[in-house]
Every structure is written in C-alpha cells, then in structure tokens.
C-alpha cells in the first residue's frame, strides 16, 4: 500500500503542476506489479475529484469552445477502449502504455506555444477519438494534451480546459466502469484510502507551479515518461 500511496502522490503532484499526466505516471509506476484492469478503476475516482479541484482553481481561464469539441471526440473513443480493456491481454496493454508514454514524451519536446499551422479538423478529430480510446483502455487522457497545448495561450488555460474536459469524459468513463463491473466496492475503498495522497499532491503541485520555471517542469516530466515507457516496452516485449 505504501507504493500505491507514493505513486498517487507523485502522479497528482504532476497533475497540479501541468494539468495532466497523473494517470500516466500512476500507471507507469504500478504497472510493474499490477495489471491495468486493477489500476485503472482505482485511479478513476481520484482523477475525477482532482479535476474538480483544478477546474475550480483555474475557472477564469475555461472556455466551452475549447473543451467542448474535444470532449465529444473523446467520448466517441472511450466506448471501444473500455470494452478492449476487458478482453486484451495485460502484457499487450502494457506494451501499448509504454509506446504511448514515449509518443507523448516526444510530442512534449516541441515548443508548446508554437502555432499548429498543419492542423486540420479531421486531424483534430482523429487525435480526440484516439485520446478517448486510450482513456477508456488505460485511463489515460494525456494524448488530448497535445491538441489542447496548441489552442491555449498559457498554463492556466491549458490546465483549466483540460480539467473540465476530463471531468466530462471521466464521468462518462466512471459510469461505464461501474456498469461493466470493472469498478466495484473493493476498488472504491482503495481509492478512498488514497484520497489524502491525491489532495496533498494536487495542492503541492498547484503551489509549486507558481514558483518553478515551466520549461524545467516539462523537462523533468519528459525524462520520466521516456524512461518509464522504455522500461515497460522492454519488460513486456
């Protein structure tokens, strides 16, 4: 339980700092000991509550135009992702997770403020649906951050709009998990035990974000993602 508590604190510290990647980090740490079918339903309620906290903190920077379209795309991908979670082998899911972590790390290397001149509505739709699929499969919505980073002008807007987006999509995902039996009383008890770690992590992350250089924070996250992704791929190939 100590490792799970530590993983939760680290994950939500990053959530407070940059607005996403909490489930990515939570999964990356615990996937070496547990399968995603056990990890995802524990983190889902924590993620939902943490997004409420971040959305309230950044509510002045939220825009329906930004998060509404992305939410519709993600919901289209969540449904097949959740059903795939029940049928796919754990080793294969971990390989997918490792590849996703590397993909996100490479994407984050690009300048977040650079205009996306090559972006098209179809490309954004594909990105949003893919983000929903991985959100349903692994509980990870960080893929949509690559899109969100290009349509927001500062860290506050980035975090706030992502939080609202995740509230909508995570709420939909929680309903599916409960209906399919993936989330139950046992997983909810573990989530409740991890609430203090989540609240402490988010609070520390939000406070640190006011003092730390954004570029430094992103470099640390990128390095962690790349190392974790490579480890998961090597161990499960």
Secondary structure, 3 states (H helix, E strand, C coil): CHHHHHHHHHHHHHHHHHCCCHHHHHHHHHCCCCCHHHHHHHHHHHHHHHHHHHHHHCHHHCCHHHHHHHHHHHHHHHHHHHHHHHHCCHHHHHHHHHHHHHHHHHHHCCCCCCCCCCCCHHHHHHHHHHHHHHHHHHCCCHHHHHHHHHHCCCHHHHHHHHHHHHHHHHHHHHHHHHHHCCCCHHHHHHHHHHHHHHHHHHHHHHHHCCCCCHHHHHHHHHHHHHHHHHHHHHHHC
